[in-house]
């Protein structure tokens, strides 16, 4: 079975998360990813815990199936190798601060002349244009500045960071999308292009309801905890033994919820429409919980599921990894060690395609500079 990106070579200079997440996605789609790392230390995440047998699980689960070569781009011999790699690559990815690649002589304007078919993907905190392009940024900075932290957490409490590194991950996802679009464009035109992804831009792109609320009402939304600010009931509810979620996203589902809970309020003007329910969300929550507190959460999840109402438990990560639906979708995979033994557990590929193999293992993450001989032999093979 072939993969969509069979034959596509990605020259990956990125490190930590945003860029490596993009190249991991492209590798899962069949691309060959050659990771260019700093001699001696390599990707920063090689030093990130947790460790197993002296190796970083963080690094392994984001960089599985890639190849590694260590190059100092200020060294003349290493530059020769890098330039040979550029000539054989379809895409180059980097996540340096704007200007670094230009100072090395490998900026987009230089590369587009020498390699007109090359696709150049860059991800940075603030992008390559604008008055603050040169500023450094991490996930925390763009979550804060991009508005996401302002709507995350409990009302009247301090803002909190989203638990997953969505500043990096969203940027990596958009970078991968840009690369795929650029590959299609090149197929049509024969020309590569530059992709400029700013982590800050990607945070704004995820504020779909917050932007609408702000621009229509004139007031920015505040944190609302687990509750959706525009749909009710759409939040957590207490059962006798803990919390679970109900997401009755329209009037039909709300009527079913009332029937299932034997709550005679479906026609009550305070709750009959979604805008009315949003106005009376606190009262509605109390009325629902007056019922749900009588039984355990699994009772209500089973009952509401039978009635066709979206609901579910609040699972921790250990529970998620054992979830039968997650397992059935092959979303928990083993990353192998160099001897072919399962060494780490990683998330599977969420892109399920009929012509794309979906194995339950992943090739090992590379050791630093571990593929030098094979890469040099490949460069010398033509």
N, C-alpha and C positions, 0 to 999 in steps of 0.2 A: 504494500500500500504506500503510495507516494504521499508526500506532505505538501501543502500549498507553497511553502518557501524552500522546497528542495533546490539546491544549487545557489541560493542567495548567501553571500558571505557578508557578515557584519563585523566590522573592525571596531571593537568596543573599548574606548578609553575611559568609560565611566566608572565611578566607584561609589560606595555606600549603598544607596537604595533607589533613587528615582531612575537613573539611567540603567543600572543593573536589572531593575524590575522590567523595564521596557525590553532589554535584550533577552531576559528570561522568557518573556511572552513570545518574542520572535523565534527563539530557539524551540519553544514548545510547538510552534507552527512549522518547524522544519529547517530553519535557517542554521547555518554554521556560524557560531559566534567565537571569534578570536579575541580574547580579553588581553589588552595591553596593560601591564601593571608596572608600578615602580619597582626597580631593582631593590632587593633587600627586605622591603616591608610589604609591598603589594597593596591590594585594596585594604582600606582602613578596617573593613568589617572582618578581616582575618583575625583581628584582635578583639572582636566583640564577643562577650559571653552570650549564651552558655557554651561550654566546651565539652567535647567528648573525645577522649584519647588525645588531648592536646590540640584538637582542631575545632574551629568555630562552627557550631550548628547554624548560626545566623548566616554566615557566609555560604555554607554548603547548600542551604535551602533556597537561596536566591541565585546561586551561580552554578547549579548542577548542569552537567552536559556541555559546558563551555570549555574552551581551550585557553591556556595561559602562556604568554610570553612576556618576559620582563625586558623593558626597553627604557633607556634614558634618552629622551628626545633632544638632549643637548649634546649627546655623544655622536660623533660623526659616523661611526660604524653602525650604531643603533639606528641613526636616522636613515641610513641606506636600507636597512631591513624594513623600517617603517614605510619608507617610500615604495619599496617593492610590494608591501602588503596593500598599500593604497591602490596600486595599479591593478591588483587582483580582487579588490573588494567592491561590493555594490553599495554599501552603506558604511559611513563612519559616524560613531556616536561619541559625544563628549559632554561632560558636565563641569567644565572649569568655569571660573569667572570670565565674563566677556573680556576679550583682549589677550588672554593667555595663549590661545592657539595662534593668533595673529603674530604675537611676539616670537613664537617658535617657527613661524613661516608656514603654518598649516591652517590658516584661517580660510573661510569660505571663498573669499575673493581670489586667493591664491590657488586653492584646489579646483575651483570651477574651470580655471583656464587649463590646468594640466590634466584634469580628469572630468571632462564635461558630463559623463554619465553617472558620476558619483553623487549619491544622496548624502547630505550632511545634516545630521540631527544633533541639536544642541538643547540641553535642558539646564536651566539656572534659576536662581531665586526670583529674579525680577526681569529676566529676558535680556535680549541684546539691544534694546532701544529704550528710550525714556531717560529721565534725569537721574534715576537711581540704579541704572543697569549694573554698575560696578559693585554695588553693595553685596556683602555676603548674606546668606540666609540658610536657615535650616527649617525643617518641618514645623517646629514650634512657632517660628517667626511668621511664616505665611499663614498658618492657622489663625494666629492672633490678628495679623494685619488684614487678612482677607475676609474677615467677618464671621468665619465659622465658629470661633470661640465665643463670640458675642451671643450666639443662640444655643450654645451647648452647656448643659448643666441644669440646675434647679433654679427656679425663679427666686430672685432676691438673694442669691448666693454668688460667690465669686465665679467668674468664668472658668471653664476647665477645657483642657485639650482633649480632643477625641482620642480614644484609647489606641486605635490603629494610626499609623503614620500616613494619614490621608494626604498630607501636603506632598510627600514624596510619591506615594502610590498613584494618586490621581495624575500627577505630572508624568509618571512612567506610562500610565495607560494612554494618555493623550499623545505622548511621544511615539508609542507603538502604532497608534492609529495614523499619525502623520507619516510614519515610514511606509505603512501599507499603501496609503494614498499616493505617496511619492513614487513608489514602485510601479503602481498602475499608470501614473502620469508618464513615467519614463518609458513604459512599454508603448504608450501612445505617441510620444514625441521624440524619444531618444535622448532626452535631457534629464539630468539630475536637478535637484533644487535643495535649498536650505530650509530646514524645519527649526523654528525658534520657539521653544516651549518655556514659559515662565511658570514656576510653581505658584506664584501669586495669582496669575491669570486663572489657573486651574481651580483655585479655591472659589473665585468669583463664579466660575462656570457651574459650580455645584449649588449655588444659592438660589435655586429656581423659585421656591415659594417666598423666600425672604426678600428678594428683589421686587417681586410683584406686590407683596404686602407693603413694603416701604414706599414704593413709588405711587401706589394708589391711595394709601392712608396718610402718607406724610410722616409716619412714625416707624422707626426701625423696630423689628420684633425683638422681644427679650427672650431669654431662655424659658422654655416651657417644660423642662424635664423630659419625661418619656412621651408627653402628649403632643400630638401633631397640632400645630397652631391653626390649621384650616379645615380639619376633618374631625368629627366627633360622633361616636366614641372611637378613639384611636390611641390607646395608651395602655398602661399597666393597671391591673386590678388585683385587689387582695382576695385570696381564697382563704380557707381555714388554715392552710399550711404554707402559705407564701404567695408570691406574686406570679401572675401569668399575663399574657397580652390578649387584647381583643382589638380587632381592626375592622369595624363595620363601616366600610367606606362609602356607602350610599344609602338612600332611603329604603330600598328593598331589603338590604342586609340589616338595617336597623329594625325593621318590622319583624324580620325573622328572629333577631336577637331578643326582642321583647316577647315573642311567642315562646321561644325556647326557655327563657327565664321566668315566664308567666308574669311578666310586668305589664300591666294594662295602661301603657303610656304611649303607644305608637301613634295615636291620633291626638295626643295632647299638644296644643299649639306651641308649647315651650320646647317640644322635642320633635315635632312632625317633620321639619326640614333641617338640612344640615346647618344653614346659618343660625337657625333657632337653637339647635343643639350646641353650637359653638358658643353662643351667648350664655347658655345655661350649663356649661360643661361641668362645673363643680357640683351642681345639684344632681345632674345626671349620674355622675360618678358615685355619689353617695347612694342613690337609689339602686344602682346596679350592684354595688358592694353590699348593700343590705341583704341581697340574695346570695351573692357568691361567697360571702363569709360563712355560709352555712355548710359548705362542702369543701373537700380538698380540690386543689387546682386540676389534677388529672381528671376528676369527675367532670369539671366544667369544660375542659379541653375536649374530652370525648363527646360530651353532649353537644357542644357548639359545632364541632367538626361534623357530626352527623347531620346537623341542621344546615351545613354549607356556609358557616360563618368563619372567616379567617381568624385563627387563634393559634396559640402555641405557647410552649414553655420558654422561660428565660434560662438558657443553658450556659454553663461555663465552657471553657475551651476543651477541657477533658471530656465533657459530655458531647460536645459537638463532634469530636474526633471519633466517637462511637455511635453517632447518630446513623440509623440504618438507611435513611434517605441519602445522607452525605456519602455513606459507604457505597450505596448502589450506584451513585453517579461517579464513582472512582475519584472522589475529591480528597482522598487521603492516600498518599503514595509514599513509597520508600525510596530514599536516595541511597544509592549503593556506595560502598567504599571501593578503593582500587582493586580489591580482591573479589568484587562482585557480591559482597554480603550486605544486607540491609544495615545502614548505619544511622540514618536520620529519617525523620518523618516530615513531610512537606505537604502543602496544599497541592492538589492536582490542577490540571488545566481546565478552567471553567468554559473554555471555548470548545464545545462539542460539535464536530463536523462529521458528516457521513463518510467522507473520504480521508479522514485524518485518524491515524492510529492513536489509541488512548491507553498506553501501557500502565500497569500499576507500579512500575519502578522508574527511576530516573538514573541516568548515567552519573558517575561521580562528579563532584566539583573538582576543578583542577588544582593540583599543587602549584605553588608559585613557580613560574617559568618551566613547568613540567612538560610542556608540549613544544618546547623550542626546537628539538631535533626534527620532529615531524613537520612543523610549520616551515622550517628552513628547507627541508627536503621537498615539500610541496612547492615552495617558491622557485626552487631550482629544477622543477620537473618539466618546465616548458621553455 
